[in-house]
Amino acid sequence: MTLRKICIIFTILTGVMIQDVNVLDATVLASNADQWENRAVKEAKKRYPLAHVLFKQKVWDRHREKESVKQYHITLKDHAKEFGVFVTISYNPQSNKINKVIVVEEYSS
């Protein structure tokens, strides 16, 4: 077997292993993101318990050493009224302990 063939086989094998690691990392990141999105929905439902969730979306996030902040926009429907709320979650990134949650109804004219 030539050196070229060995290098090609090595590249193919390690490429597959790297792809597997990336898929695993993506799964962990997605589940972590789902955790905060689910928490945002839970906080919105605390304030509007009879409303149904129509749509949820992360608006922005900011990460610092001692504090991370994420904001979500949740669209709710309560009877005939459809409205949006912004849920902002501040937490410690090392412990995932929540510092503060703010729920603000979107301004509508």
N, C-alpha and C positions, 0 to 999 in steps of 0.2 A: 504494500500500500504506500502510495507516495505521500509526501508531506502535504501537498495540496489537498488531497482527498481527506486526510486527517483533519486539516484545518476546517474544511467545509462541514464535515460531520460534527466537529466540536461546536462550530458556530450554530448549526441547526439545533443541536441538543441544548446548548445554553440559551439560545433564543427562546425555545419552548419553556424552559424553566423560568426565565425572566418574565415571560408573558403570564405564567401561572401566578407568580408573585404579585404582579400588577393587578390581576383579577382579584386576588385575595385582598390586597390593599383597598381596592375600589369597593369591595363588599363591606369592609370594616368602615370605611368613610361614609358609605351610603347608610349603613345602619345607625351611625353616629348622627348623621344629618337628620334621619327620620326621627331620632329621639327628640331633637329640639323642635322639629316641625310638629310632632305629636304633642309636645308640651305646650306649644303656642296654641294649638287647637283646643287643648284642655283648658287653658286659661281663658280663651275667648268664650268657651261654653260655660265657664263659671259665671261670667258676667251676663251672658245671654243664654240661659239654659234651654229655652224653648226653640231656639234657632237651629236651623239645619245648615251644615257646612256645604257650600256650593263649590268653592275653589280655595286653594291655599298656595302661596308662593313666597319664597324667600326674597326679600327686597335687597338686603345688604347684610354684611357681617364685618366685624373688625376684631382683630386678635392682637392682644398685647401680652406681656409676660404674666401679669397678675390678674387681668380681666379680659374676657371676650364678650362681645355683644353681637346679637343676631336680631334682625327685625323681619317679621313676616307680615304679609297682608292676607287676611282671611276674609272671603266673601261669604256672608251669611244671609239666610232668608228666614224671616220671622213673620208668619202669616203671609200677607201680601207685600210686605216691605222687604226689599233687598238692599243690603248695605254692606259696607266694608269696615273692617277694624284693622288697626295696626297693633301688633303685639311685639314688644321689644323685651328681650331676655338678656340680662347681664349675669355672667357667671364666672367662676374661677376655673380656668382651663385645666389646672392640674387635678383638682378634686371634682370638677363638674358640679360644685355646689352653687346653687342659684343665689345671687345677691339681690336682684330686684327684677320684677316683672311689671311692665306697664302696658295697659290695654287702652287704646284710644280709638273712639269711633271716627271714621273718616268723615270729613266735612262734606256735606251735600247741600246744595242750594235749593 
